[in-house]
């Protein structure tokens, strides 16, 4: 598969025109970053779509002269050895039950099955599935980090490199554990952590207006929705404590000092580069070391390959549609694919569809199936009318950047929440994969393409998203270099990360207040009762005498 993240070629511009731009750019860069000599960065990425966006930051760091070392499994799906770009540390963890394409397909089928259930059954069945998936993913993560820490020669080599920091995606904590083991500053490229939104590790998370991961709830909730949201919060907390954390107990006991805790290590990161933008995500409480870089992978479109350009241009005034279900979903259930193909065949638009399964029998002449497509460049094409997406974060931000409305077909993970946010903003529609028909899918496409409100609302999001003093990618690299220059950013870390829960939530203060109130109120009452009894005894004694 071709790499979907390509280096932009420098445009040839006359030197005279470049001079004023260079002065402005130099001034801004001097305010944002003083790179100096390149640093040494140890990178521990995650695979799949997470690697797609991590590459964007790494290429920018490489262009600034930094020396990159990437830790990868030899069985990685997407993370390849690229010697001219970075040095690879290839790890061969013990064979375990890996997350294969067949297992991913089974997970997809299971997701469709769950969506057909009543809410209560859906919730409990989903939590059981989540516990199983957490064990599977984290068992593989445990194998990976164990293989590294038990290789004395590799650990000695990593220490000898004297890295300036570790850059990791902490969706799974192998990079977190390695950074703490090597005692290196830590920077996250993050959106998810353990069992939910990464904010939950440090920032307040009021369930009254902050929807939980996979809740498919807006930020304005009814009483019943708030109850459901709190139930998910409680379930997530329990799964983290009793399903996820015990997986690493033996590793921590073997390789770390007594009392070491995974949650404390995760909270100790200096800078959290959050792949979010509140233009898209619902506003919520945050922390000073959270830096928002949502959409950093987006860029102006490049010319399309000749065959794609000709196909898109042939659409005439009707325009084109692009459909992609992300890095991991190359195929769909056959019945769903047949319905989608039939709906596309009834439209006058040209359709480019990234699809690698069996060719649907209902496919029309207006639809081109491809193994790979330049998604960002297609979305930036002036003839693009709508983006059919599963709701992955990368694709959603590219659609916002290029102001292309979305018809969403969520299938797994955070896709439901992402597309709900677009629908709430009026920039897209969501189609239920369990009830989809050719007629309903075609109606959704035609509605989004013909109703100007969708494109207008997406244009507003795009304008707000682009209206920044500094680009998200420059922001990300500035803070990475900030940590290198200053050997961390401890001054930005809140003290809450090492507080016991009863202190964080003020339980001890509430007990103190209740205790003082009781003493204040009950003390005089008790004293009066004691005094009254004493008086009564004297009177009784006097009468007896």
Secondary structure, 3 states (H helix, E strand, C coil): CCCCCCCCCCCCCCHHHHHHHHHHHHHHHHHHCCCCCCCEEEEECCCCHHHHHHHHHHHHHHHCCCEEEEEEECCCCCCCCCCCCCEEEEECCCCCCCCCHHHHHHHHHHHHHHHCCCHHHHHHHHHHHHHHHHHHHHHHHHHHHHHHHCCHHHHHHHHHHCCCEEEECCCCCHHHHHHHHHCCEEEEEECEECCEEHHHHCCCCCCCCCCCCCCCCCCCCCHHHHHHHHHHHHHHHHHHHHHHHHHHHHHHHHHCCCCCCHHHHHHCCCEEEECCCCCCCCCCCCCCCEEECCCCCCCCCCCCCHHHHHHHHCCHHHCEEEEECCCCCCCCCHHHHHHHHHHHHCCCCEEEEECCCCCCCCCCCCEEEECCCCHHHHHCCCCEEEEEECCCHHHHHHHHHHCCCEEECCCCCCHHHHHHHHHHCCCEEECCCCCCCHHHHHHHHHHHHHCHHHHHHHHHHHHHHHCCCCCHHHHHHHHHHHHHHHCCCHHHCCHHHHCCHHHHCCHHHHHHHHHHHHHHHHHHHHHHHHHHHHHHHHHHHHHHC
